[in-house]
Amino acid sequence: MNPTLVLLVSLALPLTAMAAQGGYTGPNETQNAPTTVAQAMQAADDSRVSLTGHIIASLGDEEYRFKDSTGEMIVEIDHHLWGDRQVGPDTEVTLMGEVDKDTHETTVDVKLIQISQ
């Protein structure tokens, strides 16, 4: 057998095995997570949240103003989370992250951005 072919097949097998892997399908902690700005503002520090609404302004240094039907709050989104997505004030997004309570303000540290369909 051709040595190059053997090498290619041996490299491809782990990739196909990874693609076939499954994952956990049961309940998770975000199912009961706060889903509105109003709820997030009242949630305990480090609570998980899943907020759907609009990012309406960039405040600089990875901070943005987020708005839903219940209010507005500051969210922190690391640059690498954007990927190649373009999001404007009219784009509905779901932000998943954790509440960050400080002495003077409550924000959300975003861990995942999804563009709503």
C-alpha positions as CSV (number, residue, x, y, z in Angstrom):
1,M,0.0,0.0,0.0
2,N,1.2,3.5,-0.8
3,P,2.8,5.0,2.4
4,T,1.2,8.4,1.7
5,L,-2.2,6.9,1.5
6,V,-1.6,5.0,4.8
7,L,-0.5,8.3,6.5
8,L,-3.6,10.2,5.2
9,V,-6.0,7.4,6.3
10,S,-4.4,7.2,9.8
11,L,-4.7,11.0,10.2
12,A,-8.3,11.1,9.0
13,L,-9.6,8.3,11.4
14,P,-9.3,10.4,14.6
15,L,-11.2,13.2,12.9
16,T,-14.1,11.0,11.9
17,A,-14.2,9.6,15.4
18,M,-14.4,13.1,16.9
19,A,-17.2,14.1,14.6
20,A,-19.2,11.2,15.8
21,Q,-18.9,12.0,19.5
22,G,-22.0,12.9,21.4
23,G,-22.6,15.0,24.4
24,Y,-24.8,15.6,27.4
25,T,-28.5,16.1,26.5
26,G,-30.2,16.4,29.9
27,P,-31.2,19.5,31.8
28,N,-28.7,22.3,32.5
29,E,-28.4,25.2,34.9
30,T,-29.2,27.8,32.3
31,Q,-32.8,26.5,31.9
32,N,-33.8,28.5,35.0
33,A,-31.4,31.3,34.5
34,P,-32.6,34.9,34.4
35,T,-33.7,35.9,30.9
36,T,-34.3,39.6,31.1
37,V,-32.3,42.6,32.1
38,A,-34.6,43.3,35.0
39,Q,-34.0,39.7,36.3
40,A,-30.3,39.9,35.7
41,M,-30.1,43.2,37.7
42,Q,-31.6,41.4,40.7
43,A,-29.7,38.2,40.4
44,A,-26.8,37.2,42.7
45,D,-23.2,37.7,41.7
46,D,-21.9,34.9,39.3
47,S,-25.5,33.8,38.4
48,R,-25.7,32.5,34.9
49,V,-28.0,34.5,32.5
50,S,-29.3,34.1,29.0
51,L,-30.5,37.5,27.7
52,T,-32.1,38.2,24.3
53,G,-32.3,41.7,23.0
54,H,-30.1,44.3,21.2
55,I,-26.6,45.7,21.7
56,I,-27.4,49.4,21.1
57,A,-24.0,51.0,21.7
58,S,-20.3,50.4,22.1
59,L,-18.9,52.0,25.2
60,G,-15.2,51.1,24.5
61,D,-12.8,48.7,26.1
62,E,-15.1,45.6,25.4
63,E,-18.1,47.2,27.1
64,Y,-21.5,47.6,25.4
65,R,-24.9,48.8,26.3
66,F,-27.5,46.0,25.9
67,K,-31.3,46.5,25.8
68,D,-34.3,44.3,26.1
69,S,-38.0,45.0,26.8
70,T,-37.3,45.3,30.5
71,G,-34.4,47.8,30.5
72,E,-30.7,48.4,29.7
73,M,-27.4,47.3,31.2
74,I,-23.7,47.1,30.5
75,V,-22.3,43.9,29.1
76,E,-18.7,43.0,28.7
77,I,-17.9,41.0,25.5
78,D,-14.3,39.9,24.9
79,H,-13.1,40.7,21.3
80,H,-12.5,37.0,20.4
81,L,-16.2,36.2,21.0
82,W,-17.3,38.2,18.0
83,G,-15.6,35.9,15.5
84,D,-16.5,37.2,12.0
85,R,-20.0,38.2,13.0
86,Q,-21.3,41.7,12.3
87,V,-23.9,42.9,14.8
88,G,-25.7,46.3,14.7
89,P,-28.4,47.9,16.9
90,D,-31.1,46.2,14.8
91,T,-29.6,42.7,15.2
92,E,-31.3,40.6,17.8
93,V,-28.8,38.6,19.8
94,T,-28.8,36.1,22.7
95,L,-26.0,36.7,25.2
96,M,-25.1,33.9,27.7
97,G,-22.8,34.8,30.6
98,E,-22.5,35.5,34.3
99,V,-23.7,38.4,36.4
100,D,-20.9,40.5,37.8
101,K,-22.0,42.5,40.8
102,D,-19.7,45.4,41.8
103,T,-20.2,47.9,44.6
104,H,-21.7,50.5,42.2
105,E,-23.0,48.5,39.2
106,T,-24.3,45.2,37.9
107,T,-23.0,44.0,34.5
108,V,-22.9,40.7,32.6
109,D,-19.6,39.1,31.6
110,V,-20.6,37.5,28.3
111,K,-19.3,34.0,27.5
112,L,-21.3,33.3,24.3
113,I,-23.0,35.4,21.6
114,Q,-25.7,33.9,19.3
115,I,-27.5,35.8,16.6
116,S,-31.2,35.2,16.8
117,Q,-33.0,33.7,13.8
